[in-house]
Amino acid sequence: MIKKRVLVTGGAGFVGSHLCERLLEEDNEVYCMDNFFTGQKRNVLHLLNNPYFELIRHDVINPFMIEVDEIYNLACPASPVHYQYNPIKTIKTSVMGAINMLGLAKRVNAKILQASTSEVYGNPMVHPQPESYWGNVNPIGERSCYDEGKRAAETLFRDYRHQNNVHTKIVRIFNTYGPRMHPNDGRVVSNFIVQAIQNKDITVYGKGEQTRSFQYVDDLIEGMVRAMNTDQSFTGPVNIGNPDEFRIIELAEKVIKLTNSKSKIVYQPLPSDDPMMRRPDIEFAKRELGWEPKIKLDEGLDKTIFFFKELIK
């Protein structure tokens, strides 16, 4: 079998490193590109001895030349702490990164998949969110550098497809957790686990009544690979997320129980533009990709807690 040559931008990040691993397991040549703003070399350290893995330090806002068959465009900080640190750079990463990678895909006739986000739905007025929903996004809010950057990237993917016949795919990723999450990324699962392991107060925003749907990283990777492996007729966007919905307060209580923590829950004011509900409608993914998540929250949390305990010994 001829190996595929695959470029993964943001490949040293949380999701990207798991994707690189999966692609190598399937006997592909993998080029992992990262500028290491939020990606970490330790995420791919165990892959460096593989002769079919190459690590490239490069920023997607600059053009890049390489001969590949597939491109997974994951490059962009995904947690508010990181994407709000330099909002102009965040939107440049989404927009210029998409333009550069789409230009590359056009030149070398590669398939290209965009890692979009459930944030394109904003603070939704439709629940659960199907792909046909256009969203309720504040274009001038604190989160808009990320939300609108990803929306613009989706537009670019559509236009490159229609104007230049580029073989594009779009997946909209819902809250994902698992080993190799950045311990300081401010996302709710990693926040709660790190606080619980250290027996510190667990910070819940608002009353904790807002809901999220949490998918384990292995389920996401399976969905992304299936989307990439579809033929030219499948473009997406397709929701990849777990439809099991939990209140944030329930997650906090679960983490305390699973870690045997002495932590207490404390409440802080709700950040601006924080969505109150988030849950994917995955009927399209089930029908078109034969995909649905397999890993339940308790099982995934156990694996993630084990990772963080090893990390912060």
Secondary structure as a PSIPRED ss2 file (coil, helix, strand):
# PSIPRED VFORMAT (PSIPRED V4.0)

   1 M C   1.000  0.000  0.000
   2 I C   1.000  0.000  0.000
   3 K C   1.000  0.000  0.000
   4 K C   1.000  0.000  0.000
   5 R E   0.000  0.000  1.000
   6 V E   0.000  0.000  1.000
   7 L E   0.000  0.000  1.000
   8 V E   0.000  0.000  1.000
   9 T E   0.000  0.000  1.000
  10 G C   1.000  0.000  0.000
  11 G C   1.000  0.000  0.000
  12 A C   1.000  0.000  0.000
  13 G C   1.000  0.000  0.000
  14 F H   0.000  1.000  0.000
  15 V H   0.000  1.000  0.000
  16 G H   0.000  1.000  0.000
  17 S H   0.000  1.000  0.000
  18 H H   0.000  1.000  0.000
  19 L H   0.000  1.000  0.000
  20 C H   0.000  1.000  0.000
  21 E H   0.000  1.000  0.000
  22 R H   0.000  1.000  0.000
  23 L H   0.000  1.000  0.000
  24 L H   0.000  1.000  0.000
  25 E H   0.000  1.000  0.000
  26 E C   1.000  0.000  0.000
  27 D C   1.000  0.000  0.000
  28 N C   1.000  0.000  0.000
  29 E E   0.000  0.000  1.000
  30 V E   0.000  0.000  1.000
  31 Y E   0.000  0.000  1.000
  32 C E   0.000  0.000  1.000
  33 M E   0.000  0.000  1.000
  34 D E   0.000  0.000  1.000
  35 N C   1.000  0.000  0.000
  36 F C   1.000  0.000  0.000
  37 F C   1.000  0.000  0.000
  38 T C   1.000  0.000  0.000
  39 G C   1.000  0.000  0.000
  40 Q C   1.000  0.000  0.000
  41 K H   0.000  1.000  0.000
  42 R H   0.000  1.000  0.000
  43 N H   0.000  1.000  0.000
  44 V C   1.000  0.000  0.000
  45 L H   0.000  1.000  0.000
  46 H H   0.000  1.000  0.000
  47 L H   0.000  1.000  0.000
  48 L C   1.000  0.000  0.000
  49 N C   1.000  0.000  0.000
  50 N C   1.000  0.000  0.000
  51 P C   1.000  0.000  0.000
  52 Y C   1.000  0.000  0.000
  53 F E   0.000  0.000  1.000
  54 E E   0.000  0.000  1.000
  55 L E   0.000  0.000  1.000
  56 I E   0.000  0.000  1.000
  57 R E   0.000  0.000  1.000
  58 H C   1.000  0.000  0.000
  59 D C   1.000  0.000  0.000
  60 V C   1.000  0.000  0.000
  61 I C   1.000  0.000  0.000
  62 N C   1.000  0.000  0.000
  63 P C   1.000  0.000  0.000
  64 F C   1.000  0.000  0.000
  65 M C   1.000  0.000  0.000
  66 I C   1.000  0.000  0.000
  67 E C   1.000  0.000  0.000
  68 V C   1.000  0.000  0.000
  69 D C   1.000  0.000  0.000
  70 E E   0.000  0.000  1.000
  71 I E   0.000  0.000  1.000
  72 Y E   0.000  0.000  1.000
  73 N E   0.000  0.000  1.000
  74 L C   1.000  0.000  0.000
  75 A C   1.000  0.000  0.000
  76 C C   1.000  0.000  0.000
  77 P C   1.000  0.000  0.000
  78 A C   1.000  0.000  0.000
  79 S C   1.000  0.000  0.000
  80 P H   0.000  1.000  0.000
  81 V H   0.000  1.000  0.000
  82 H H   0.000  1.000  0.000
  83 Y H   0.000  1.000  0.000
  84 Q C   1.000  0.000  0.000
  85 Y C   1.000  0.000  0.000
  86 N C   1.000  0.000  0.000
  87 P H   0.000  1.000  0.000
  88 I H   0.000  1.000  0.000
  89 K H   0.000  1.000  0.000
  90 T H   0.000  1.000  0.000
  91 I H   0.000  1.000  0.000
  92 K H   0.000  1.000  0.000
  93 T H   0.000  1.000  0.000
  94 S H   0.000  1.000  0.000
  95 V H   0.000  1.000  0.000
  96 M H   0.000  1.000  0.000
  97 G H   0.000  1.000  0.000
  98 A H   0.000  1.000  0.000
  99 I H   0.000  1.000  0.000
 100 N H   0.000  1.000  0.000
 101 M H   0.000  1.000  0.000
 102 L H   0.000  1.000  0.000
 103 G H   0.000  1.000  0.000
 104 L H   0.000  1.000  0.000
 105 A H   0.000  1.000  0.000
 106 K H   0.000  1.000  0.000
 107 R H   0.000  1.000  0.000
 108 V H   0.000  1.000  0.000
 109 N C   1.000  0.000  0.000
 110 A C   1.000  0.000  0.000
 111 K E   0.000  0.000  1.000
 112 I E   0.000  0.000  1.000
 113 L E   0.000  0.000  1.000
 114 Q E   0.000  0.000  1.000
 115 A E   0.000  0.000  1.000
 116 S E   0.000  0.000  1.000
 117 T E   0.000  0.000  1.000
 118 S H   0.000  1.000  0.000
 119 E H   0.000  1.000  0.000
 120 V H   0.000  1.000  0.000
 121 Y H   0.000  1.000  0.000
 122 G E   0.000  0.000  1.000
 123 N C   1.000  0.000  0.000
 124 P C   1.000  0.000  0.000
 125 M C   1.000  0.000  0.000
 126 V C   1.000  0.000  0.000
 127 H C   1.000  0.000  0.000
 128 P C   1.000  0.000  0.000
 129 Q E   0.000  0.000  1.000
 130 P C   1.000  0.000  0.000
 131 E C   1.000  0.000  0.000
 132 S C   1.000  0.000  0.000
 133 Y C   1.000  0.000  0.000
 134 W C   1.000  0.000  0.000
 135 G C   1.000  0.000  0.000
 136 N E   0.000  0.000  1.000
 137 V C   1.000  0.000  0.000
 138 N C   1.000  0.000  0.000
 139 P C   1.000  0.000  0.000
 140 I C   1.000  0.000  0.000
 141 G C   1.000  0.000  0.000
 142 E C   1.000  0.000  0.000
 143 R C   1.000  0.000  0.000
 144 S H   0.000  1.000  0.000
 145 C H   0.000  1.000  0.000
 146 Y H   0.000  1.000  0.000
 147 D H   0.000  1.000  0.000
 148 E H   0.000  1.000  0.000
 149 G H   0.000  1.000  0.000
 150 K H   0.000  1.000  0.000
 151 R H   0.000  1.000  0.000
 152 A H   0.000  1.000  0.000
 153 A H   0.000  1.000  0.000
 154 E H   0.000  1.000  0.000
 155 T H   0.000  1.000  0.000
 156 L H   0.000  1.000  0.000
 157 F H   0.000  1.000  0.000
 158 R H   0.000  1.000  0.000
 159 D H   0.000  1.000  0.000
 160 Y H   0.000  1.000  0.000
 161 R H   0.000  1.000  0.000
 162 H H   0.000  1.000  0.000
 163 Q H   0.000  1.000  0.000
 164 N H   0.000  1.000  0.000
 165 N C   1.000  0.000  0.000
 166 V C   1.000  0.000  0.000
 167 H C   1.000  0.000  0.000
 168 T E   0.000  0.000  1.000
 169 K E   0.000  0.000  1.000
 170 I E   0.000  0.000  1.000
 171 V E   0.000  0.000  1.000
 172 R E   0.000  0.000  1.000
 173 I E   0.000  0.000  1.000
 174 F C   1.000  0.000  0.000
 175 N C   1.000  0.000  0.000
 176 T E   0.000  0.000  1.000
 177 Y E   0.000  0.000  1.000
 178 G C   1.000  0.000  0.000
 179 P C   1.000  0.000  0.000
 180 R C   1.000  0.000  0.000
 181 M C   1.000  0.000  0.000
 182 H C   1.000  0.000  0.000
 183 P C   1.000  0.000  0.000
 184 N C   1.000  0.000  0.000
 185 D C   1.000  0.000  0.000
 186 G C   1.000  0.000  0.000
 187 R C   1.000  0.000  0.000
 188 V H   0.000  1.000  0.000
 189 V H   0.000  1.000  0.000
 190 S H   0.000  1.000  0.000
 191 N H   0.000  1.000  0.000
 192 F H   0.000  1.000  0.000
 193 I H   0.000  1.000  0.000
 194 V H   0.000  1.000  0.000
 195 Q H   0.000  1.000  0.000
 196 A H   0.000  1.000  0.000
 197 I H   0.000  1.000  0.000
 198 Q C   1.000  0.000  0.000
 199 N C   1.000  0.000  0.000
 200 K C   1.000  0.000  0.000
 201 D C   1.000  0.000  0.000
 202 I E   0.000  0.000  1.000
 203 T E   0.000  0.000  1.000
 204 V E   0.000  0.000  1.000
 205 Y E   0.000  0.000  1.000
 206 G C   1.000  0.000  0.000
 207 K C   1.000  0.000  0.000
 208 G C   1.000  0.000  0.000
 209 E C   1.000  0.000  0.000
 210 Q C   1.000  0.000  0.000
 211 T E   0.000  0.000  1.000
 212 R E   0.000  0.000  1.000
 213 S E   0.000  0.000  1.000
 214 F C   1.000  0.000  0.000
 215 Q E   0.000  0.000  1.000
 216 Y E   0.000  0.000  1.000
 217 V H   0.000  1.000  0.000
 218 D H   0.000  1.000  0.000
 219 D H   0.000  1.000  0.000
 220 L H   0.000  1.000  0.000
 221 I H   0.000  1.000  0.000
 222 E H   0.000  1.000  0.000
 223 G H   0.000  1.000  0.000
 224 M H   0.000  1.000  0.000
 225 V H   0.000  1.000  0.000
 226 R H   0.000  1.000  0.000
 227 A H   0.000  1.000  0.000
 228 M H   0.000  1.000  0.000
 229 N C   1.000  0.000  0.000
 230 T C   1.000  0.000  0.000
 231 D C   1.000  0.000  0.000
 232 Q C   1.000  0.000  0.000
 233 S C   1.000  0.000  0.000
 234 F C   1.000  0.000  0.000
 235 T C   1.000  0.000  0.000
 236 G C   1.000  0.000  0.000
 237 P C   1.000  0.000  0.000
 238 V E   0.000  0.000  1.000
 239 N E   0.000  0.000  1.000
 240 I E   0.000  0.000  1.000
 241 G C   1.000  0.000  0.000
 242 N C   1.000  0.000  0.000
 243 P C   1.000  0.000  0.000
 244 D C   1.000  0.000  0.000
 245 E E   0.000  0.000  1.000
 246 F E   0.000  0.000  1.000
 247 R E   0.000  0.000  1.000
 248 I H   0.000  1.000  0.000
 249 I H   0.000  1.000  0.000
 250 E H   0.000  1.000  0.000
 251 L H   0.000  1.000  0.000
 252 A H   0.000  1.000  0.000
 253 E H   0.000  1.000  0.000
 254 K H   0.000  1.000  0.000
 255 V H   0.000  1.000  0.000
 256 I H   0.000  1.000  0.000
 257 K H   0.000  1.000  0.000
 258 L H   0.000  1.000  0.000
 259 T H   0.000  1.000  0.000
 260 N C   1.000  0.000  0.000
 261 S C   1.000  0.000  0.000
 262 K C   1.000  0.000  0.000
 263 S C   1.000  0.000  0.000
 264 K C   1.000  0.000  0.000
 265 I E   0.000  0.000  1.000
 266 V E   0.000  0.000  1.000
 267 Y E   0.000  0.000  1.000
 268 Q E   0.000  0.000  1.000
 269 P C   1.000  0.000  0.000
 270 L C   1.000  0.000  0.000
 271 P C   1.000  0.000  0.000
 272 S C   1.000  0.000  0.000
 273 D C   1.000  0.000  0.000
 274 D C   1.000  0.000  0.000
 275 P C   1.000  0.000  0.000
 276 M C   1.000  0.000  0.000
 277 M C   1.000  0.000  0.000
 278 R C   1.000  0.000  0.000
 279 R C   1.000  0.000  0.000
 280 P E   0.000  0.000  1.000
 281 D C   1.000  0.000  0.000
 282 I C   1.000  0.000  0.000
 283 E H   0.000  1.000  0.000
 284 F H   0.000  1.000  0.000
 285 A H   0.000  1.000  0.000
 286 K H   0.000  1.000  0.000
 287 R H   0.000  1.000  0.000
 288 E H   0.000  1.000  0.000
 289 L H   0.000  1.000  0.000
 290 G C   1.000  0.000  0.000
 291 W C   1.000  0.000  0.000
 292 E C   1.000  0.000  0.000
 293 P C   1.000  0.000  0.000
 294 K C   1.000  0.000  0.000
 295 I C   1.000  0.000  0.000
 296 K C   1.000  0.000  0.000
 297 L H   0.000  1.000  0.000
 298 D H   0.000  1.000  0.000
 299 E H   0.000  1.000  0.000
 300 G H   0.000  1.000  0.000
 301 L H   0.000  1.000  0.000
 302 D H   0.000  1.000  0.000
 303 K H   0.000  1.000  0.000
 304 T H   0.000  1.000  0.000
 305 I H   0.000  1.000  0.000
 306 F H   0.000  1.000  0.000
 307 F H   0.000  1.000  0.000
 308 F H   0.000  1.000  0.000
 309 K H   0.000  1.000  0.000
 310 E H   0.000  1.000  0.000
 311 L H   0.000  1.000  0.000
 312 I C   1.000  0.000  0.000
 313 K C   1.000  0.000  0.000
